């Protein structure tokens, strides 16, 4: 799941080298934290948060397939 979010974020951002995803697991809950260059935050969040919401939706679908719950935080 970490690789999925990293791939999407690197595809969207203008500085893909600055993309960093960290993963924390607590039981059945997986929390991914996405860090990007400050100039790319607008692209990652999207107009009205649509891109971020789409990334969260894709992450939840991937998590369901693995039998866990997942959250995405954008730092």
Secondary structure, DSSP 8 states (H G I E B T S, - for coil): -HHHHHHHHHHH-S-GGG-EEEEEEETTEEEEEEE--GGGHHHHH-GGGHHHHHHHHHHHHHHHHHT-EEEEEE-
